[in-house]
Amino acid sequence: MAGARAIKSRIKSTKNIQQITKAMQAVSAVKMRKSEAIAISGRLYALYALNILKKIEKNTETDIKNLSPLFDSKINSKSECLVVISSDKGLAGAFNSNVIKKSEKLIASSNQKVDIVAVGKKGRDYFARKGLTIAKGFEGVGDLGTLAEAKEISDFVINLFIEKKYSKIDIVYTNFISALKQEVVVRPLLPLHKETLEQVVANIIPESGKYSELKASFKDDALYSFESSPEEIIHELVPKLVELEVYHSILEANASEHSARMLAMKNASENAKDMISSLTIKYNKERQAQITKELIEITSGKNALEASNE
C-alpha cells in the first residue's frame, strides 16, 4: 500500500500544478491581447509624425539629416550599444533564450566593443554573468509597458548617442506576429534612418485582422502651416519618434512574452494531464496487484486451515 499511497500523492500534487498552469495560461492570454491592442493604438500618431517629417523636408528643401544630431552617422567611437529586451520573469518557454542567442551572435560578429542596455531582468543577469558592460538595466516593463517607461529608456539611449559614446545603437526584441509565432528581430535605433522609421511604422499596421480597417483612416493630403522653424519642429519631433520605436519594441516584446508563456503553460497543463492519466493507470494497477496479493494470502490461509483440519 505504500506504493499506492505515494502514487496517489503524486496525482494530487500534479493536479495542483495543473490548476496553476491553467490559471497562468488564462492570465497570459488576457495580457497578450491587451499588449497587442496597445501596440497598434499608436500607429496613426507614428504615421502622421513621419508625414510631418516628409513635409518639412519637402517644403524647406533641406535634408532633415542636417537638422538633428540623432541622424549623425559619422560618430567616431570604438564602441557600440545593444538594447536587449527580455523579460523579468521566467516560465516563458524559449522567449528569453532566443533573444539572448541573437544578441550573442551580434556581439560575436562585431569588431568593436559592445555594451548592453538591458530591458528586463533575465537579459541583464545573463550578460552581467558573462562579464559584458551593462550601461544600464531597466526592470518592471514586462507586463504592460507604459509610455513613461519607454520615455525613460529612450531618453537614456538618446543621451548616450548625443554624447557620442557609441557609433551606433541597435535594439533586439521579439516581434509579435501571431499567438503561435514570434520572431526575434534586430533594428538600428540610432543613428536614425528614415527607411527604418518607415519600416517600424509599417510593422505597426496589420495588413489584415481586427485593426486593419483603421489603416484607411490615415490621410496623406493634409496641408501644414509651420509656425516654428524646421529646426525647432525636428528638435521636438525626432526624439518622440525614437521614443515611439522603443515603446513599440517593448509592446511587441510584451505581447510575445505573454504569448510564449501562454503556450508554455498550455503545454505544461497538457503534460500534467498526461501524467495524471499515466499515474492513475499505475495507481489502479498497484491497487489491483495489492488486492490480488491479499486474495492470494486469504486463499492460501484458508487452504492451510482446511489441510490442517483433515
C-alpha positions in Angstrom: 0.0 0.0 0.0 2.9 2.3 0.5 3.5 2.4 -3.3 -0.2 3.2 -4.0 -0.2 6.0 -1.4 2.9 7.5 -2.9 1.3 7.4 -6.4 -1.9 9.0 -5.1 0.1 11.8 -3.5 1.9 12.4 -6.8 -1.5 12.5 -8.6 -2.8 15.1 -6.1 0.3 17.3 -6.5 0.2 17.1 -10.3 -3.4 18.2 -10.3 -2.5 21.2 -8.1 0.3 22.1 -10.6 -2.2 21.7 -13.5 -4.6 24.2 -11.9 -1.7 26.7 -11.5 -0.6 26.4 -15.1 -4.1 26.7 -16.4 -4.6 29.9 -14.4 -1.2 31.3 -15.7 -2.3 30.4 -19.3 -5.5 32.4 -18.9 -3.8 35.4 -17.4 -1.1 35.4 -20.2 -3.8 35.2 -22.9 -5.5 38.3 -21.5 -2.2 40.3 -21.2 -1.2 39.2 -24.7 -4.4 40.7 -26.2 -4.0 43.9 -24.2 -0.4 44.3 -25.4 -1.4 43.8 -29.0 -4.1 46.4 -28.8 -1.9 49.0 -27.1 0.9 48.4 -29.7 -1.5 49.1 -32.5 -3.1 52.1 -30.9 -0.2 54.3 -31.6 0.1 53.7 -35.4 -1.8 56.8 -36.6 0.5 59.0 -34.4 3.5 57.4 -36.0 2.1 57.8 -39.5 1.4 61.5 -39.0 4.7 62.1 -37.4 6.6 60.6 -40.3 4.4 62.6 -42.7 5.3 65.8 -40.9 9.0 65.0 -41.4 8.5 64.4 -45.1 6.5 67.7 -45.4 9.3 69.6 -43.6 11.9 68.1 -45.9 9.9 68.9 -49.0 8.8 72.4 -48.1 12.2 73.6 -46.8 14.2 71.7 -49.4 16.5 70.8 -46.5 17.7 67.3 -45.7 16.4 66.5 -42.3 19.6 64.6 -41.5 21.2 68.0 -41.1 18.6 69.2 -38.6 19.1 66.7 -35.8 22.2 65.1 -34.2 20.2 61.8 -34.0 20.7 61.4 -37.7 24.5 61.6 -37.3 26.1 58.5 -38.9 29.7 59.7 -38.6 30.4 59.4 -34.9 33.9 58.3 -34.3 33.6 55.8 -31.5 35.1 52.4 -31.0 32.1 51.1 -29.1 28.6 50.0 -30.0 25.5 49.6 -27.8 22.8 46.9 -27.9 19.4 47.5 -26.3 18.2 44.0 -25.4 14.6 43.5 -24.4 13.9 40.4 -22.4 11.5 39.6 -19.5 11.7 40.0 -15.8 10.1 36.6 -15.2 10.7 33.0 -16.4 8.3 30.2 -17.4 8.0 31.7 -20.9 9.5 28.8 -23.0 12.3 29.9 -25.3 11.4 33.6 -25.2 14.5 34.8 -23.3 17.0 32.3 -24.7 16.1 33.2 -28.3 16.7 36.9 -27.6 20.0 36.2 -25.8 21.2 33.9 -28.6 20.5 36.5 -31.2 22.3 39.2 -29.1 25.3 36.9 -28.6 25.6 36.4 -32.4 25.6 40.2 -32.9 28.2 40.7 -30.2 30.5 37.9 -31.7 30.2 39.3 -35.2 31.1 42.9 -34.2 34.7 44.1 -34.4 34.0 46.7 -31.7 33.3 46.6 -28.0 29.6 46.1 -27.4 27.8 47.4 -24.3 24.4 46.4 -23.2 21.3 48.4 -22.2 19.2 45.6 -20.7 15.4 46.0 -20.6 14.4 43.0 -18.5 16.0 41.2 -15.6 16.7 38.0 -17.4 18.9 39.6 -20.1 20.6 41.9 -17.6 21.6 39.0 -15.3 22.8 36.8 -18.1 25.1 39.4 -19.7 26.3 40.5 -16.3 27.4 36.9 -15.6 29.1 36.9 -19.0 31.2 39.9 -18.0 29.7 42.4 -20.5 29.4 46.1 -19.6 25.8 46.9 -18.6 25.3 50.6 -19.4 22.0 50.4 -17.5 19.3 48.0 -16.6 15.6 48.6 -16.7 13.0 46.4 -14.9 9.3 46.3 -14.5 8.2 46.7 -18.1 7.3 43.1 -18.7 3.5 43.1 -18.3 2.0 46.2 -20.0 4.7 48.7 -20.8 3.8 52.4 -20.5 4.9 55.4 -22.5 6.6 56.9 -19.4 8.7 53.7 -19.1 9.6 53.8 -22.8 10.5 57.5 -22.5 12.9 56.9 -19.6 14.7 54.2 -21.8 14.7 56.3 -25.0 15.9 59.4 -23.2 18.8 57.5 -21.7 19.8 56.0 -25.1 19.4 59.3 -26.8 21.8 61.0 -24.3 24.4 58.2 -24.8 24.2 58.8 -28.6 24.3 62.6 -28.3 27.4 62.4 -26.0 28.9 60.3 -28.8 29.7 57.3 -26.6 28.6 54.9 -29.3 28.9 54.9 -33.1 25.6 53.1 -33.3 22.8 51.7 -31.1 20.7 48.7 -32.2 17.7 47.2 -30.5 17.0 43.5 -30.2 13.4 42.3 -29.3 10.8 39.7 -30.2 8.4 40.7 -32.8 4.8 39.5 -32.3 3.4 38.0 -35.5 0.6 35.9 -34.1 -0.3 34.0 -30.9 1.6 31.0 -32.3 4.5 32.8 -34.0 7.1 35.3 -32.7 10.4 36.3 -34.3 13.5 37.9 -32.8 14.4 40.9 -34.8 17.3 43.4 -34.8 16.7 47.0 -35.8 19.0 50.0 -36.0 17.8 52.5 -33.4 20.5 55.3 -33.6 21.6 56.9 -35.8 18.1 57.4 -37.2 17.3 56.4 -40.8 14.0 57.4 -42.5 13.8 54.0 -44.1 14.0 52.3 -40.7 11.3 54.5 -39.2 9.0 53.8 -42.1 9.6 50.1 -41.7 8.8 50.3 -38.0 5.6 52.2 -38.6 4.6 49.7 -41.4 5.0 46.8 -39.0 2.7 48.5 -36.5 -0.2 48.4 -39.0 -1.5 44.9 -39.7 -2.5 44.0 -43.3 -5.5 42.0 -42.1 -7.4 41.3 -38.9 -9.2 43.3 -36.2 -7.3 46.5 -36.6 -6.6 46.6 -40.4 -9.7 48.6 -41.3 -8.3 51.6 -39.5 -5.4 51.9 -41.9 -7.7 53.8 -44.3 -8.3 56.5 -41.7 -4.8 57.9 -42.4 -5.0 60.9 -44.8 -1.8 62.0 -46.6 -3.3 65.1 -48.3 -3.3 67.4 -45.3 -1.8 70.9 -45.6 0.6 72.0 -42.9 1.4 75.5 -41.8 4.7 75.5 -39.8 4.8 78.4 -37.3 8.1 77.2 -35.7 11.3 76.8 -37.6 12.1 73.4 -39.1 14.9 73.0 -36.6 12.5 73.6 -33.7 10.0 71.1 -35.0 12.6 68.5 -35.7 14.1 69.0 -32.3 10.8 68.1 -30.7 9.5 65.5 -33.1 12.6 63.3 -33.8 13.1 62.2 -30.1 9.5 61.3 -30.0 9.9 59.0 -32.9 12.8 57.3 -31.1 10.6 57.0 -28.1 7.8 55.6 -30.2 10.2 53.0 -31.7 11.4 51.9 -28.2 7.8 51.9 -27.0 6.6 49.8 -29.9 9.5 47.3 -29.4 8.6 46.9 -25.7 5.0 46.3 -26.5 5.9 43.8 -29.2 8.2 42.0 -26.8 5.4 42.1 -24.1 2.9 40.5 -26.4 5.4 37.9 -27.5 6.4 37.1 -23.9 2.7 36.6 -22.8 2.1 34.5 -25.9 5.2 32.4 -25.2 4.2 32.0 -21.6 0.6 31.1 -22.6 1.8 28.3 -24.9 4.4 27.1 -22.3 1.6 26.9 -19.7 -0.7 25.2 -22.2 1.9 22.6 -22.9 2.6 22.2 -19.1 -1.1 21.7 -18.5 -1.3 19.1 -21.2 1.7 17.3 -19.9 0.2 17.4 -16.4 -3.0 15.8 -17.8 -1.0 13.1 -19.5 1.0 12.5 -16.3 -2.2 12.3 -14.2 -3.6 9.7 -16.7 -0.4 7.7 -16.6 -0.2 7.8 -12.8 -3.9 6.9 -12.4 -3.3 3.8 -14.5 -0.2 3.0 -12.5 -2.2 3.5 -9.3 -5.0 1.2 -10.4 -2.5 -1.5 -11.3 -0.8 -1.1 -8.0 -4.2 -1.3 -6.2 -5.2 -4.3 -8.3 -1.9 -6.1 -7.5 -2.3 -5.4 -3.8 -5.9 -6.7 -3.8 -4.8 -9.8 -5.8 -2.0 -10.4 -3.3 -4.4 -10.1 -0.4 -6.8 -12.5 -2.0 -4.0 -15.0 -2.6 -3.0 -14.7 1.0 -6.6 -15.3 2.2 -7.0 -18.2 -0.1 -3.7 -19.7 0.9 -4.6 -19.3 4.6 -7.9 -20.9 4.1 -6.3 -23.9 2.2 -3.8 -24.3 5.0 -6.5 -24.3 7.7 -8.5 -26.9 5.7 -5.4 -29.1 5.3 -4.6 -28.9 9.0 -8.2 -29.9 10.0 -8.0 -33.0 7.8 
